[in-house]
Amino acid sequence: MQPRHLDPLDLWEAAEEPPLPPMTEIPKDFWLGDRLERKTKWNDVVFEWFFHGLPHDADFIVKRGIDRGDAIRHVADVLRSRLASHEYKEAAAAYLMSQWVDDVKLPNKGN
């Protein structure tokens, strides 16, 4: 799955029809565990993004061939979805980030 290019004027449509991968495509490691533990660094980034927002100077280092802006907007669209459960959105966003992003540097987060 490649990041979807989305015109900023289409954000409402993205919230109505989020670009989520099928649940069966998302590996178990990206779903919250029995004790709500987050198992990957991508889940930690998504948690921070969803509940606290990302700093304006967060540095996304994307994989070769991936458009940085499209990848960030796509993941943001997943997190904004009003139709999917929170657990599904978090797992999908973390999984997609693992596919498209090599690393994320969050200022003052020690990574």
N, C-alpha and C positions, 0 to 999 in steps of 0.2 A: 504494500500500500504506500503510495506517495502522498505527501501533503497536498491537500486541496488548495488551489488558488482561489481565494475568495475576495471579491471586491468589498471594501468596508461598508458599502451601502447595502450589502446582502447579509449583514450580521443578524438581522431578525430571522431570516430564512434559516440560517445556520443554527440558531437556537431552537427552531421548530424541527429541523431535520439534522441532528448532529452527525458529523462524519465519524461515527464510531466503528471500530472493527467488530466483527461478530464475537460474542462472548466466548465461543468455543475456540477462537483463534488466539486468545490471550492466555499465556502460560500461567500456571498456578502461582508462581513466585510474585506475580503482580497483583494478586488479590490479597486483601487483608487476611491475616491468620486468625485463628480461633480467639486469640487474646488481643485482637486488633493491632498486632505488630506489623510494621511496614518492613518488607523484606529486601527491598532494593533501594539504591540511592535515588532512583527515579521516583519511587513512591514518596521519599522524603522531600524531593523538590516539588512534586505535585501538591503534597500536603501544605508546604510553605506557601506556594502560589495560591492555592484555593482559600486558605484561612487567613493569610497575612498579606498577600500580594507580593509580587516580586519587585525588588528595587529597580529603579529605572536603568541602573547600570549593570544589571545582571548580564553576564556574558555567556551566550549560547554558542558553543563550538559545534557546528553541524557536520555531519558526515559528507563526504564527497558526493556531489550530484544532487544535494538537497538544498532547496532555496530556504535560507534562514527565516525570512519574513513569513513565507507560506507555512513553514513548520510551526512557528510560534503562534500564528493566527489559528492554525488548525487545532492545536492543543488547547488554546484558549476557547475555541468554539466548543470543544468537547466539554470543558469545565463549565461553560455557560449553559449547557443543555438543560432544558426544563423537563425533558421527557424521560431521561435515564436516571436510575438510582445513583446516589452518591458513590456507592461501592463500585458500580460499573464504570462511572465516569473516572474515578481515581485509577482503577486498573487499566482502563483504556488509555488514559493520558500518559500514565507511566510506561506502558508498553510502547506506545507510539514514540515517546521520547527516546526510549532505548533503541528504537529502529532508526531514528533520524538524527540524534544528537550524540556526539562523542563525550561532551562534558558541559557542565554549567558551573560557572564561577559566580557565587553569590558573595558580594562584599560583606565583610564582617561575619561570615559564617564559617571561616576556617577551612574552606575547601580549596 
